[in-house]
Amino acid sequence: MKQQKLVIILILLAALFTAASSWAAPAAEEPAGLQTKQIAAPPEEFLSGQLQLPDPAASGIRSTSAMLPVHLAATGGAWTWSGEAAVDATENVSLMVFAPQAAGWQVTVTLPGGRQIDLAGGATAAGVRQRASDLGLGENRYPGTVYTFARPASGVWQIQVTAGGPRQGLTGPDGYLLLSGKSPYHLFTHLSSHELLAGRQLGLVTYLTYEPLGSGQGVPAPLTGHIRSAEMRLVAPDGTEQSLPMFDDGQHADGPAGDGVFGGLVEAALAGQYTAQVTVQGETPAGLAFLRTTEHVFPVIEPALTLAAGQMATAAAADDTRLRIELAALPAAGETGGNVQLFAELWGTDGNGEATPVAWVGGIVRPEEGPAGLVLPLILDGRWIALAGAGAPFELRQVRVHDLQTHVPLALAANIPLEVSSLPAAAGRAVTEVTEEMLMGGRPAAGPGGRDPQVDRRLMLVHGYCSGGVWPTADFTQYAVFQDFNQNRTHDQFAQLIGSYGDQFDSFGVVAHSQGGAASLHLYTYYWSGLDYSSGSRLIQSVGTPYRGTSLAGNLALLGQIFGIGCGTNWDLTYDGAALWLSGIPSWARSRVYYFTTSFTDLWYRYDYCHLGSDLFLSDPDDGATERWAGQLSGANNMGHKTGWCHTTGMRDPAQYNDYNRNANMNTYANR
């Protein structure tokens, strides 16, 4: 468990202007628009499941902690709150207090057996270590105080808070108490569906699991008969809150009745950001009472369009090489709307009359006005058909239309018949290999700079989410510094800003930190940019990028409601958002990424972590913001894991982007 301090310090801009080979520009602005690619991949990538809609259960959150909302009430002339928490862990038990600084909280804990500890005045004497910490990503941080109990007693803890008063003019909790300990019994919770559309039923599924190693990966098996109560607290975009019981009755997305899996469903009437907390109580197989919570944040979007039911897709040769496929769609509100992501598997028929896979095809498309609604166009290189030896009849399978900014599926179809009126000549030619043009379409006639030969080649240094400048520019040569400091962007917005900034150069490669790595991969996958005209050994190099997300987003969303500060939450950095995004990234794009991961130095004689606050949530090893397993990108080039380096400054070990040896290596092999 460990995670957090993406707190990234601003590099002095003056140094950027004085370095001999440096380049700095004004803060990034909204791009004018980049040319999109028509992307494709061989059948093995969707047959393996890599390019299919992910299972929400595979993105579940594990928890051995409980985040208790505190609602102060006037009692006897003072403002107080009291509650209890069942603690089953006997080591590494910590209580973290989150409250607005003006609240002046005093916390008293009564342990099983009656021993009382005043954390404000007698914590040290009672063997409780007190340390200031925080929780967050990038500059988006919430302050707190951590109390670590040296000799915790399992059982029911009584906790009382006395404060000067509640927050003024705001609804919701006045603060949170986070109680966490090391236990092999985890609460595992995941979304019931990724079809997060307004007007649909959505919810969460939860169960207790036994994981002594706490790997943080895969879908664990549920333990049956140990949950006594489960509740889902949901906060809608308009701030309204409701608490709903969760059931193990086989009727709430929970699977068979009585299997230990509980579900809760609600109709999402409004579009916007939802936060949710699942609270579960029960008894472990060891006979100890437990309390667990998981925290979640997710978007609900308007159903902008639907695929026209029962209509056949059509296709015809666009030229000698390309096949244009058109799918019929209907706007939900009478408007064409903006760009969407569209993915499909193309299947044909082999010489024996059997269905045969041809290719996966997709990309970013703009809905067009059609004779009876909308037309969603896809472009496929005809050589895929030749390579597969396929002929009519053709069919589209696993058709997916996703919202571009959230990657939430807008419309799904298991199969759509495809009527092909004409095939491009390339579909009948001999093909022995897959070319770049088959994977991403034809290159634009000229690169961004338009010069031949290209003269202004750069290594772009890219920061991460809600971050200032991080890279020590003295470690790099012939570089440019991307600047969109302290902002919250989706991967697509971030990618377009990088591409637009890079248009002033003939070509560029990337060295990126944190979210900057994912945004650069998104840019290379979906848009033509200076990345496609660069040369060198490594196109995109990243350090500390959570390609598979981080579990902190839900906790930060709840804390943001009480502190009211920060950059806001980022769906692309959650486990679910990352999984949806990755389902559209083919291996040819991933193969151009070279990624590095780090974690704290683990010494046998002490309790180790990168960041004390995030350590209460993350599975080891981690860099204080990204778990090692969540920093992996299948199909990419793993450049190794190095200990003794954390995600950013202010953590126990040095910031990973200040590793001079790694920076020198990346500078040497970088594309420009």
C-alpha positions as CSV (number, residue, x, y, z in Angstrom):
1,M,0.0,0.0,0.0
2,K,1.5,3.3,-0.9
3,Q,0.8,6.1,-3.1
4,Q,0.9,9.7,-3.8
5,K,2.7,12.8,-4.0
6,L,2.5,13.8,-7.4
7,V,3.3,17.2,-5.9
8,I,5.5,18.5,-8.8
9,I,7.6,21.6,-8.2
10,L,7.8,24.3,-10.8
11,I,11.2,24.5,-12.6
12,L,12.4,28.1,-12.8
13,L,11.4,29.4,-16.2
14,A,14.5,31.5,-16.5
15,A,16.6,28.4,-16.8
16,L,14.5,27.4,-19.8
17,F,15.3,30.5,-21.7
18,T,19.0,30.6,-20.9
19,A,19.9,26.9,-21.7
20,A,21.7,26.8,-25.1
21,S,19.5,24.2,-26.7
22,S,16.3,24.9,-24.8
23,W,12.8,26.0,-26.0
24,A,10.0,27.4,-23.9
25,A,6.6,28.6,-25.1
26,P,3.5,30.2,-23.5
27,A,1.0,28.0,-21.8
28,A,-0.6,25.6,-24.2
29,E,-3.9,26.8,-25.7
30,E,-6.7,24.9,-27.3
31,P,-5.5,23.4,-30.6
32,A,-6.9,24.4,-34.0
33,G,-7.4,20.7,-34.8
34,L,-5.2,17.8,-35.8
35,Q,-5.6,15.4,-38.6
36,T,-6.9,12.0,-37.4
37,K,-5.6,8.6,-38.4
38,Q,-7.6,5.7,-39.7
39,I,-6.3,2.9,-37.4
40,A,-6.4,-0.8,-37.8
41,A,-4.9,-4.0,-36.2
42,P,-4.6,-7.7,-37.0
43,P,-7.3,-10.2,-35.9
44,E,-5.1,-11.7,-33.1
45,E,-5.5,-8.4,-31.1
46,F,-9.2,-8.7,-30.8
47,L,-9.3,-12.5,-30.6
48,S,-7.0,-12.2,-27.6
49,G,-9.5,-9.7,-25.9
50,Q,-7.0,-6.8,-25.9
51,L,-9.2,-4.6,-28.1
52,Q,-12.5,-5.6,-26.7
53,L,-14.8,-3.8,-24.2
54,P,-13.2,-4.4,-20.8
55,D,-15.0,-6.2,-17.9
56,P,-15.8,-3.7,-15.1
57,A,-14.8,-6.5,-12.6
58,A,-11.2,-6.3,-13.9
59,S,-11.0,-2.7,-12.7
60,G,-12.2,-3.3,-9.1
61,I,-10.8,-1.4,-6.2
62,R,-9.4,-3.2,-3.1
63,S,-9.6,-1.8,0.4
64,T,-8.5,-2.7,3.9
65,S,-9.5,0.8,5.1
66,A,-12.6,2.7,6.2
67,M,-13.2,6.3,5.3
68,L,-15.7,7.6,7.9
69,P,-17.7,10.8,7.1
70,V,-17.9,13.1,10.0
71,H,-21.1,15.2,10.4
72,L,-20.7,17.6,13.4
73,A,-23.7,18.2,15.6
74,A,-24.4,20.7,18.4
75,T,-24.4,18.9,21.8
76,G,-24.2,20.6,25.1
77,G,-22.7,23.9,23.8
78,A,-20.1,22.1,21.7
79,W,-19.9,20.6,18.2
80,T,-19.2,16.9,18.3
81,W,-19.4,13.7,16.4
82,S,-19.0,10.1,17.7
83,G,-18.8,6.8,15.9
84,E,-17.3,3.4,16.0
85,A,-15.2,1.3,13.7
86,A,-14.4,-2.4,13.8
87,V,-10.6,-3.0,13.5
88,D,-9.5,-6.5,12.5
89,A,-5.8,-5.6,11.7
90,T,-3.1,-5.9,14.4
91,E,-0.3,-4.1,12.6
92,N,0.3,-1.0,10.6
93,V,-3.0,0.6,11.9
94,S,-3.2,4.3,11.2
95,L,-5.9,6.9,11.6
96,M,-5.7,9.9,9.2
97,V,-7.8,13.0,10.0
98,F,-9.0,15.2,7.1
99,A,-10.7,18.4,8.1
100,P,-10.6,22.0,6.9
101,Q,-7.8,23.7,8.9
102,A,-10.1,26.2,10.6
103,A,-12.2,23.4,12.1
104,G,-9.7,22.8,15.0
105,W,-10.6,19.2,15.5
106,Q,-9.8,17.3,18.7
107,V,-10.0,13.5,18.3
108,T,-10.3,11.0,21.1
109,V,-10.0,7.2,20.6
110,T,-11.2,4.6,23.1
111,L,-9.7,1.2,22.4
112,P,-11.3,-2.2,23.2
113,G,-10.8,-2.6,27.0
114,G,-11.5,1.0,27.7
115,R,-8.1,2.6,27.2
116,Q,-8.6,6.2,26.0
117,I,-6.1,8.2,23.9
118,D,-6.4,11.9,23.3
119,L,-4.8,12.3,19.9
120,A,-4.5,16.1,20.3
121,G,-2.5,16.0,23.6
122,G,-1.5,12.6,24.6
123,A,-0.7,10.7,21.4
124,T,3.0,10.5,21.9
125,A,2.8,9.4,25.5
126,A,0.4,6.7,24.5
127,G,2.7,5.3,21.9
128,V,1.0,6.8,18.9
129,R,3.1,8.5,16.3
130,Q,1.7,11.8,14.9
131,R,2.8,13.1,11.4
132,A,1.4,15.7,9.0
133,S,0.7,14.4,5.6
134,D,-1.7,14.8,2.7
135,L,-3.5,13.0,-0.1
136,G,-3.7,13.9,-3.8
137,L,-2.3,13.8,-7.3
138,G,-0.1,16.5,-8.7
139,E,-0.8,19.9,-7.1
140,N,-4.3,18.6,-6.2
141,R,-3.6,17.8,-2.5
142,Y,-5.6,17.7,0.6
143,P,-3.9,18.1,4.0
144,G,-4.3,15.7,6.9
145,T,-2.7,14.3,10.0
146,V,-1.7,10.6,10.4
147,Y,-1.7,8.8,13.7
148,T,0.1,5.5,13.7
149,F,-0.6,3.0,16.5
150,A,2.4,1.0,17.6
151,R,0.4,-1.7,19.4
152,P,-3.2,-1.6,18.1
153,A,-5.9,-3.8,19.6
154,S,-8.4,-5.5,17.3
155,G,-12.1,-5.0,18.1
156,V,-14.5,-2.1,18.1
157,W,-12.8,1.4,18.5
158,Q,-14.9,4.3,19.8
159,I,-14.0,7.6,18.2
160,Q,-15.1,11.1,19.2
161,V,-14.5,14.4,17.5
162,T,-14.9,17.8,19.2
163,A,-14.6,20.9,16.9
164,G,-15.2,24.6,16.9
165,G,-18.1,24.2,14.5
166,P,-19.2,22.8,11.1
167,R,-18.3,24.1,7.7
168,Q,-20.4,27.0,6.7
169,G,-22.7,27.1,3.7
170,L,-21.8,23.7,2.4
171,T,-23.6,20.4,2.4
172,G,-22.1,17.0,3.0
173,P,-19.6,15.8,5.7
174,D,-17.5,18.3,7.7
175,G,-14.5,16.0,7.2
176,Y,-13.3,12.4,7.1
177,L,-11.5,9.9,9.4
178,L,-9.5,7.3,7.5
179,L,-8.8,4.1,9.5
180,S,-6.5,1.7,7.8
181,G,-4.6,-1.4,8.7
182,K,-2.8,-4.4,7.3
183,S,-5.2,-7.3,6.8
184,P,-5.5,-10.2,4.3
185,Y,-9.2,-9.6,4.0
186,H,-10.0,-7.0,1.3
187,L,-13.2,-5.4,0.2
188,F,-13.4,-5.6,-3.6
189,T,-15.8,-3.3,-5.3
190,H,-16.4,-2.5,-9.0
191,L,-18.9,-0.8,-11.3
192,S,-21.8,-2.8,-12.4
193,S,-21.4,-1.6,-16.0
194,H,-19.3,0.8,-18.1
195,E,-22.4,2.0,-20.0
196,L,-22.6,5.1,-17.9
197,L,-25.5,6.9,-19.6
198,A,-28.1,9.2,-18.2
199,G,-31.4,7.5,-17.8
200,R,-29.8,4.0,-17.3
201,Q,-29.5,1.9,-14.2
202,L,-26.0,1.8,-12.8
203,G,-24.4,0.9,-9.6
204,L,-21.6,-1.0,-7.7
205,V,-20.9,-4.6,-6.8
206,T,-18.9,-5.5,-3.7
207,Y,-17.7,-8.5,-1.8
208,L,-15.1,-9.7,0.8
209,T,-12.0,-11.5,-0.5
210,Y,-9.0,-13.2,1.0
211,E,-5.7,-11.9,-0.5
212,P,-2.8,-12.4,1.9
213,L,-0.2,-10.9,-0.6
214,G,-2.4,-8.0,-1.6
215,S,-1.3,-8.1,-5.2
216,G,-3.9,-5.6,-6.4
217,Q,-4.4,-7.4,-9.7
218,G,-7.0,-9.7,-11.3
219,V,-10.5,-10.5,-10.2
220,P,-10.4,-12.3,-6.8
221,A,-12.9,-14.9,-5.6
222,P,-15.6,-13.9,-3.1
223,L,-15.9,-15.2,0.5
224,T,-19.4,-16.3,1.3
225,G,-21.3,-15.6,4.5
226,H,-19.2,-12.9,6.1
227,I,-20.9,-9.6,5.1
228,R,-23.6,-8.5,7.6
229,S,-24.6,-5.2,5.9
230,A,-23.6,-3.3,2.7
231,E,-24.6,0.2,1.8
232,M,-24.0,2.5,-1.1
233,R,-23.9,6.3,-0.6
234,L,-24.2,8.1,-3.9
235,V,-23.8,11.9,-4.5
236,A,-25.3,13.1,-7.8
237,P,-23.9,16.0,-9.9
238,D,-26.3,18.4,-8.4
239,G,-25.1,17.5,-4.9
240,T,-28.1,15.5,-3.8
241,E,-27.2,12.4,-1.8
242,Q,-28.9,9.1,-1.2
243,S,-28.0,6.0,0.7
244,L,-29.1,2.7,-0.7
245,P,-28.9,-0.8,0.8
246,M,-27.0,-3.4,-1.3
247,F,-28.3,-6.9,-1.8
248,D,-27.1,-10.5,-2.4
249,D,-30.4,-11.5,-4.0
250,G,-29.4,-12.1,-7.6
251,Q,-31.4,-9.0,-8.8
252,H,-28.9,-6.1,-8.3
253,A,-26.1,-7.0,-10.8
254,D,-24.7,-9.2,-8.0
255,G,-24.8,-12.6,-9.7
256,P,-26.4,-15.6,-8.1
257,A,-28.3,-15.1,-4.9
258,G,-26.4,-16.0,-1.7
259,D,-22.9,-16.1,-3.2
260,G,-21.4,-13.4,-0.9
261,V,-21.6,-10.8,-3.7
262,F,-23.7,-7.7,-3.0
263,G,-25.0,-5.2,-5.5
264,G,-26.7,-1.8,-5.5
265,L,-28.4,-0.1,-8.5
266,V,-29.9,3.3,-9.1
267,E,-31.2,5.2,-12.1
268,A,-28.8,8.0,-13.1
269,A,-31.2,10.8,-14.0
270,L,-28.5,13.5,-14.4
271,A,-25.4,13.6,-16.5
272,G,-22.2,14.7,-14.8
273,Q,-19.8,13.5,-12.2
274,Y,-21.0,11.1,-9.5
275,T,-19.1,10.1,-6.4
276,A,-20.0,7.0,-4.4
277,Q,-18.9,5.2,-1.2
278,V,-19.6,1.6,-0.4
279,T,-19.6,0.7,3.4
280,V,-19.5,-2.9,4.4
281,Q,-19.6,-4.5,7.9
282,G,-19.3,-8.1,8.9
283,E,-17.0,-10.7,10.4
284,T,-13.9,-12.2,8.9
285,P,-13.3,-16.0,8.8
286,A,-10.9,-15.4,11.7
287,G,-13.9,-14.3,13.8
288,L,-13.0,-10.6,14.0
289,A,-15.5,-7.8,13.2
290,F,-14.5,-5.7,10.3
291,L,-15.4,-2.4,8.6
292,R,-14.4,-1.5,5.1
293,T,-15.2,1.3,2.6
294,T,-14.4,1.9,-1.0
295,E,-14.6,5.2,-2.8
296,H,-15.5,5.8,-6.4
297,V,-15.9,8.6,-8.9
298,F,-17.3,8.2,-12.4
299,P,-19.0,10.2,-15.1
300,V,-22.5,9.8,-16.5
301,I,-22.9,11.2,-20.0
302,E,-25.8,12.0,-22.2
303,P,-26.6,9.3,-24.7
304,A,-25.6,11.4,-27.7
305,L,-26.4,8.8,-30.3
306,T,-27.5,5.3,-30.9
307,L,-26.8,2.8,-33.7
308,A,-29.9,2.4,-35.9
309,A,-31.5,-0.9,-35.0
310,G,-31.9,-3.6,-37.6
311,Q,-30.1,-1.6,-40.4
312,M,-27.3,-3.1,-42.4
313,A,-24.0,-1.3,-42.7
314,T,-22.8,-0.5,-46.2
315,A,-19.4,-0.3,-47.8
316,A,-17.9,0.7,-51.1
317,A,-14.4,1.4,-52.5
318,A,-13.3,4.9,-51.8
319,D,-10.3,4.6,-54.2
320,D,-8.0,1.8,-55.3
321,T,-6.8,1.2,-51.8
322,R,-9.4,2.1,-49.2
323,L,-12.8,0.7,-48.3
324,R,-15.3,3.2,-46.8
325,I,-17.7,1.6,-44.3
326,E,-20.8,3.5,-43.2
327,L,-22.9,2.7,-40.1
328,A,-26.3,4.1,-39.6
329,A,-26.9,6.0,-36.3
330,L,-29.6,8.2,-34.8
331,P,-28.9,11.3,-32.7
332,A,-30.5,11.2,-29.3
333,A,-31.4,14.9,-29.2
334,G,-31.6,15.9,-32.9
335,E,-28.0,17.1,-33.1
336,T,-25.1,15.6,-34.9
337,G,-22.7,16.2,-32.0
338,G,-18.9,16.1,-31.9
339,N,-16.3,13.5,-32.6
340,V,-16.7,10.0,-31.2
341,Q,-14.5,6.9,-31.1
342,L,-15.7,4.0,-33.3
343,F,-14.3,0.5,-33.3
344,A,-15.4,-2.7,-35.0
345,E,-14.1,-6.1,-36.0
346,L,-14.5,-6.9,-39.7
347,W,-15.2,-10.5,-40.5
348,G,-15.5,-12.1,-44.0
349,T,-15.8,-15.6,-45.4
350,D,-13.0,-17.9,-46.4
351,G,-12.8,-20.4,-49.3
352,N,-14.6,-23.1,-47.2
353,G,-17.5,-20.8,-46.5
354,E,-16.5,-20.3,-42.9
355,A,-16.4,-17.0,-41.1
356,T,-12.9,-15.6,-40.9
357,P,-11.5,-12.5,-39.1
358,V,-10.1,-9.8,-41.3
359,A,-9.1,-6.9,-39.1
360,W,-10.0,-4.6,-36.3
361,V,-10.7,-1.1,-37.6
362,G,-11.4,2.2,-35.7
363,G,-10.4,5.7,-35.0
364,I,-11.9,9.1,-34.1
365,V,-14.8,9.9,-36.5
366,R,-17.2,12.8,-36.9
367,P,-20.8,11.8,-37.4
368,E,-22.1,13.0,-40.8
369,E,-25.7,13.9,-41.8
370,G,-27.3,11.1,-43.7
371,P,-30.6,10.6,-45.6
372,A,-32.3,9.1,-42.5
373,G,-30.2,10.2,-39.5
374,L,-26.5,10.0,-39.0
375,V,-23.7,8.2,-40.8
376,L,-20.6,7.0,-38.9
377,P,-17.7,6.5,-41.4
378,L,-14.8,4.0,-41.1
379,I,-11.9,3.7,-43.5
380,L,-10.1,0.3,-43.9
381,D,-7.2,-0.4,-46.1
382,G,-8.3,-3.1,-48.6
383,R,-5.0,-5.0,-48.2
384,W,-6.4,-6.4,-44.9
385,I,-9.0,-8.3,-46.9
386,A,-6.4,-9.6,-49.3
387,L,-4.2,-10.7,-46.4
388,A,-7.0,-12.6,-44.8
389,G,-8.1,-14.2,-48.0
390,A,-11.6,-13.2,-47.3
391,G,-14.6,-12.6,-49.5
392,A,-18.3,-11.9,-49.1
393,P,-20.5,-12.1,-47.1
394,F,-18.9,-9.6,-44.7
395,E,-20.0,-8.7,-41.2
396,L,-19.1,-6.2,-38.5
397,R,-18.8,-7.6,-35.0
398,Q,-18.4,-6.1,-31.5
399,V,-19.2,-2.6,-32.8
400,R,-18.5,0.1,-30.2
401,V,-19.2,3.8,-30.3
402,H,-17.4,5.6,-27.4
403,D,-17.6,9.2,-26.1
404,L,-14.2,10.7,-27.1
405,Q,-13.5,12.4,-23.7
406,T,-14.6,9.7,-21.3
407,H,-14.3,6.6,-23.6
408,V,-17.7,5.6,-22.1
409,P,-19.6,3.4,-24.6
410,L,-22.5,5.3,-26.2
411,A,-23.7,2.4,-28.4
412,L,-22.8,-1.3,-28.7
413,A,-23.8,-4.0,-31.3
414,A,-22.7,-7.6,-31.2
415,N,-22.9,-7.9,-35.0
416,I,-24.1,-5.8,-38.0
417,P,-24.4,-7.3,-41.5
418,L,-22.2,-5.4,-44.0
419,E,-23.3,-5.0,-47.6
420,V,-20.3,-4.3,-49.8
421,S,-21.1,-2.9,-53.2
422,S,-17.5,-2.7,-54.4
423,L,-14.1,-3.5,-53.1
424,P,-10.9,-1.5,-53.7
425,A,-8.4,-3.1,-56.1
426,A,-6.0,-3.6,-53.2
427,A,-8.3,-6.2,-51.8
428,G,-7.5,-8.5,-54.7
429,R,-3.7,-8.1,-54.8
430,A,-1.1,-10.3,-53.2
431,V,-0.1,-9.1,-49.7
432,T,2.6,-10.7,-47.6
433,E,3.2,-8.1,-44.8
434,V,1.4,-5.5,-42.8
435,T,2.6,-2.0,-43.6
436,E,2.4,1.3,-41.7
437,E,-0.3,2.6,-44.1
438,M,-2.5,-0.4,-43.3
439,L,-2.2,0.3,-39.6
440,M,-2.7,4.1,-39.5
441,G,-3.7,5.3,-43.0
442,G,-1.7,7.4,-45.5
443,R,0.6,10.0,-44.1
444,P,-0.2,13.7,-44.8
445,A,1.8,15.1,-47.7
446,A,4.1,17.1,-45.4
447,G,5.1,17.1,-41.8
448,P,4.2,19.8,-39.3
449,G,7.0,22.2,-40.3
450,G,6.5,21.6,-44.0
451,R,10.3,21.8,-44.6
452,D,12.3,19.2,-46.5
453,P,14.8,18.3,-45.2
454,Q,13.5,18.6,-41.7
455,V,15.8,20.9,-39.7
456,D,14.1,21.7,-36.4
457,R,13.9,18.4,-34.5
458,R,13.1,18.4,-30.7
459,L,12.8,16.2,-27.7
460,M,9.6,17.4,-26.0
461,L,9.7,17.3,-22.2
462,V,6.1,16.7,-21.0
463,H,4.7,17.0,-17.4
464,G,1.8,15.2,-15.9
465,Y,-1.7,15.8,-14.4
466,C,-2.1,19.0,-12.4
467,S,1.6,19.6,-12.5
468,G,4.2,22.2,-12.9
469,G,7.4,21.7,-14.8
470,V,9.3,18.7,-13.5
471,W,12.2,17.8,-15.8
472,P,15.7,19.2,-15.0
473,T,16.4,20.7,-18.4
474,A,20.2,20.5,-17.8
475,D,19.9,16.8,-18.3
476,F,18.7,17.1,-21.9
477,T,19.7,18.5,-25.2
478,Q,17.9,19.9,-28.2
479,Y,14.7,19.9,-26.2
480,A,11.4,21.8,-26.0
481,V,9.4,22.2,-22.8
482,F,5.6,21.6,-23.1
483,Q,3.8,23.9,-20.7
484,D,0.2,23.4,-19.6
485,F,0.9,23.7,-16.0
486,N,-1.5,22.8,-13.1
487,Q,-4.4,21.7,-15.4
488,N,-6.8,18.8,-15.4
489,R,-7.2,17.4,-19.0
490,T,-8.6,14.3,-20.4
491,H,-6.1,12.1,-22.4
492,D,-7.6,13.4,-25.6
493,Q,-7.4,17.1,-24.6
494,F,-3.9,16.6,-23.3
495,A,-2.8,14.8,-26.5
496,Q,-4.2,17.5,-28.8
497,L,-2.4,20.2,-26.8
498,I,0.9,18.3,-27.1
499,G,0.4,17.9,-30.9
500,S,-0.6,21.5,-31.4
501,Y,2.4,22.8,-29.5
502,G,4.6,20.4,-31.5
503,D,3.4,21.8,-34.8
504,Q,6.0,24.5,-34.7
505,F,8.8,21.9,-35.0
506,D,9.5,19.6,-38.0
507,S,9.4,16.6,-35.7
508,F,9.7,15.6,-32.0
509,G,10.0,12.7,-29.6
510,V,8.7,12.7,-26.1
511,V,10.0,12.2,-22.6
512,A,7.0,12.3,-20.3
513,H,6.1,12.1,-16.6
514,S,2.9,10.6,-15.2
515,Q,-0.2,11.3,-17.3
516,G,2.0,12.9,-20.0
517,G,3.0,9.4,-21.1
518,A,-0.6,8.2,-21.6
519,A,-1.4,11.5,-23.4
520,S,1.5,11.1,-25.7
521,L,0.5,7.5,-26.6
522,H,-3.0,8.7,-27.3
523,L,-1.6,11.4,-29.6
524,Y,0.5,8.9,-31.5
525,T,-2.4,6.4,-31.8
526,Y,-5.2,8.8,-33.1
527,Y,-3.6,11.9,-34.6
528,W,-0.9,12.8,-37.1
529,S,1.8,14.9,-35.5
530,G,5.5,15.6,-35.3
531,L,5.9,12.2,-33.6
532,D,5.3,10.5,-36.9
533,Y,8.1,12.4,-38.6
534,S,10.8,11.9,-35.9
535,S,13.7,9.5,-36.0
536,G,15.8,7.8,-33.3
537,S,15.5,4.7,-31.1
538,R,12.7,5.6,-28.8
539,L,9.6,7.5,-29.8
540,I,7.9,7.9,-26.4
541,Q,9.6,7.4,-23.1
542,S,7.7,7.7,-19.9
543,V,8.4,7.6,-16.1
544,G,5.8,6.9,-13.5
545,T,2.8,6.8,-15.9
546,P,-0.3,5.1,-14.5
547,Y,-1.3,3.4,-17.8
548,R,-3.8,1.2,-15.9
549,G,-4.9,4.0,-13.5
550,T,-4.7,4.7,-9.8
551,S,-7.2,3.9,-7.0
552,L,-6.9,7.4,-5.4
553,A,-9.4,9.2,-7.6
554,G,-12.5,8.2,-5.5
555,N,-10.9,9.3,-2.2
556,L,-9.8,12.6,-3.8
557,A,-13.3,13.3,-5.1
558,L,-14.8,12.9,-1.6
559,L,-12.1,15.1,0.0
560,G,-12.6,17.7,-2.7
561,Q,-16.2,18.1,-1.6
562,I,-15.1,19.2,1.9
563,F,-11.9,21.2,1.0
564,G,-13.2,22.7,-2.2
565,I,-9.7,23.0,-3.7
566,G,-7.6,21.3,-6.3
567,C,-7.7,20.5,-10.0
568,G,-10.7,18.1,-9.7
569,T,-10.8,14.4,-10.5
570,N,-9.6,12.8,-13.7
571,W,-11.6,9.8,-15.0
572,D,-8.8,8.8,-17.3
573,L,-6.6,8.2,-14.3
574,T,-9.0,5.8,-12.6
575,Y,-8.8,2.0,-13.1
576,D,-12.1,2.1,-15.1
577,G,-11.3,5.1,-17.2
578,A,-7.8,3.7,-18.0
579,A,-9.2,0.3,-19.0
580,L,-11.8,1.8,-21.4
581,W,-9.0,4.0,-22.9
582,L,-6.6,1.1,-23.4
583,S,-9.3,-0.9,-25.2
584,G,-8.8,1.3,-28.2
585,I,-4.9,1.3,-28.2
586,P,-3.5,-1.3,-30.6
587,S,-0.1,-3.0,-30.1
588,W,1.6,-1.1,-33.0
589,A,1.1,2.1,-31.0
590,R,2.0,0.5,-27.6
591,S,5.3,-0.9,-29.1
592,R,6.6,2.7,-29.6
593,V,6.5,3.3,-25.8
594,Y,9.5,2.7,-23.5
595,Y,8.4,3.0,-19.9
596,F,10.2,3.1,-16.5
597,T,8.7,2.4,-13.1
598,T,10.1,3.1,-9.6
599,S,9.2,2.5,-6.0
600,F,10.5,3.3,-2.5
601,T,13.6,1.7,-1.0
602,D,12.4,-1.2,1.2
603,L,14.6,-1.8,4.2
604,W,14.0,-4.7,6.6
605,Y,14.3,-2.7,9.8
606,R,11.7,-0.1,9.1
607,Y,8.2,0.6,7.7
608,D,8.8,1.9,4.2
609,Y,6.7,3.9,1.8
610,C,7.0,6.8,-0.6
611,H,4.2,8.8,0.8
612,L,2.5,8.2,4.1
613,G,-1.0,9.3,3.1
614,S,-1.2,7.3,-0.2
615,D,0.4,4.3,1.5
616,L,-2.9,3.7,3.2
617,F,-4.5,2.9,-0.1
618,L,-1.9,1.5,-2.6
619,S,-0.5,-2.0,-2.9
620,D,3.2,-2.4,-2.7
621,P,5.4,-1.7,-4.5
622,D,4.5,1.8,-5.6
623,D,6.0,5.2,-6.2
624,G,3.6,7.2,-4.0
625,A,1.2,7.7,-6.8
626,T,1.4,4.8,-9.2
627,E,1.4,1.1,-8.2
628,R,4.0,-0.9,-10.1
629,W,1.4,-3.2,-11.5
630,A,-0.7,-0.3,-12.7
631,G,2.3,1.3,-14.4
632,Q,2.7,-1.7,-16.8
633,L,1.7,-1.3,-20.5
634,S,1.3,-4.7,-22.3
635,G,2.8,-4.6,-25.7
636,A,5.2,-1.8,-24.8
637,N,8.9,-1.9,-23.9
638,N,9.4,-2.3,-20.1
639,M,12.7,-0.6,-19.3
640,G,12.9,-1.9,-15.8
641,H,11.9,-1.1,-12.2
642,K,14.2,0.9,-10.0
643,T,13.9,1.3,-6.2
644,G,14.9,4.4,-4.2
645,W,12.9,6.9,-6.4
646,C,9.4,8.2,-5.8
647,H,6.8,9.9,-8.0
648,T,7.6,13.5,-7.1
649,T,9.3,15.8,-4.6
650,G,8.4,15.8,-0.9
651,M,8.3,12.0,-0.6
652,R,10.7,9.8,1.4
653,D,13.0,9.1,-1.6
654,P,14.0,11.5,-4.4
655,A,11.7,12.4,-7.3
656,Q,11.9,9.9,-10.1
657,Y,12.3,12.6,-12.8
658,N,15.5,13.8,-11.1
659,D,17.4,10.6,-11.8
660,Y,20.4,11.9,-13.8
661,N,21.5,8.5,-15.0
662,R,18.1,7.6,-16.4
663,N,17.6,11.1,-17.9
664,A,21.0,10.8,-19.6
665,N,19.9,7.4,-21.0
666,M,16.6,8.7,-22.3
667,N,18.3,11.8,-23.8
668,T,20.7,9.6,-25.7
669,Y,18.1,7.3,-27.3
670,A,15.2,9.7,-27.7
671,N,13.6,10.4,-31.0
672,R,13.8,13.9,-32.3
